[in-house]
Amino acid sequence: MAQDALDQAVRVDSTLVASCLDTLLDTARPYWTTAVDEVRTRAKDLAVSRLTTAAA
């Protein structure tokens, strides 16, 4: 389900989505499973790409 949410987040450029990515990363911090690590990596990459796009 988190992967589906990230698929949708890629399509939406908004401050709310960026805030939700931060919340997701904060919430996932104490969990270390393969599935959570995959979501964390995708969320971080998406967050970084949004910062790069906003700075351009």
Secondary structure, DSSP 8 states (H G I E B T S, - for coil): -HHHHHHHHHH---HHHHHHHHHHHHHHTT---HHHHHHHHHHHHHHHHHHHHHH-
